[in-house]
């Protein structure tokens, strides 16, 4: 049994930087690609500190249960069902976290966030 909650049932796996998954650095960049395997939900999650050299070093990108990275950064729960092609940034302005669609440079309205079934009204 994992040591994190199941926020999203059957959320699948994603590719995440080890720095983001460990919580060493905050999550900053999220993109959704075409799935590469049945369990792959397509999400690619990077930290604020990830550089091309870091990302190209073997072992620095890992496959993880999407719920595991949501336990590190709960804001990722809200983007789970965004479509393939999404390019997002988790922004922090004076402690206010919000999601920016980097293709339009606009804040994603909270009403567009995914809400897990167990938390729906």
N, C-alpha and C positions, 0 to 999 in steps of 0.2 A: 504494500500500500504506500502511495507517495506521501511525502511529508508536506504537501501543499493541498489546498482545497480544489475541488472540481468546480470551477466557476462556470465553465461551458462544457456541457456533456458532449463527448465525441468531438472535441475541438481539433484533434489531430496533432501533427508535429509541425515544427517550423525550423528554419535555420536561423541561428542566433549567435552573435559574437559571445565568446566566453566572458568578456568584460561586462557585457550587459547582463548575462544570465547569472553571474556571480554577484551582481549588485555593486561591483567595484566602481563602475561609472554609470551614470544614469542613461536610460534609453533615450535616444534622440531621433533616429531615422527608422521608418518602417515602409517597406514596399511589398506589394503582393504580386507574385509572379505565377506563371502557369505551374501547376503541380508537377513534380518530377517523380512521384511514387504515390501509391494509393493512400498512404497515411499522411502525405505532405499536404498541408492546407495552403501552401504557397507563400506564406508570410516569411519575410527576411527582416530581421530585427538587428539594429546596430546601436552601439553606445555613442555617446558624445565624444569619446576619446579614440574611436576606431579610425585608423589611417589605412591607406592602401597597403602599406608594408605590413601592418598588423594583420589585415584581413587576408593577405596572400600567404601568410605563414601557416603551414599545416597545423591543425589542431586548434586554431583560434576561432574557427567557425564550427559550431556544433549543432547536432540535431537535438531538439528538446521538445517535450510536450508543451503545447501552447499554454496550458494552464500553469506550468512551472514558471514561464516568463511573466505571466499575468500576476503570479504571486509576488514577483519582484517589482513589477510596475503595473498596478491595477488599471491604469488608463488604457492599457491594451485590450481590456475586455470590450470596450466600446467600439473598437474597430474590427472586431473579428469577422463580421460578415461583409466588409467593404469588398468591392469587386476587384478582380484581377486587373492590374494596371494602376492600382492606387499607389501613390507616392506621397507619404505623409511625414510630418515632423511633429514631435512632441515638444512644445514650447513651454517655457517657464518665465513668466513676467511677474516679478515680485511675489513669488510663491503661488501664483495662479497658473495651474497647468491647463493647457488646451491643445487641441490637435489642429494643425495647419495642413491643408492640401497644398503641397508644394507645386503642383501643376498650375494652380490658379492663384497661389499665394493668399488664399482666403482661409479664415478660421472655419472649421467644420462646426455647424450648429449642434448643440447637445441633443436636439431632437433626432439627429441622424445617427446617433450612437446605438449600438446593439445593446439590448438589455436581456440578460439570460432569463429563460423561462421562469425560474424560481423567484425572480425579482420583479416580474411584471405585475401590474395592478389588475 
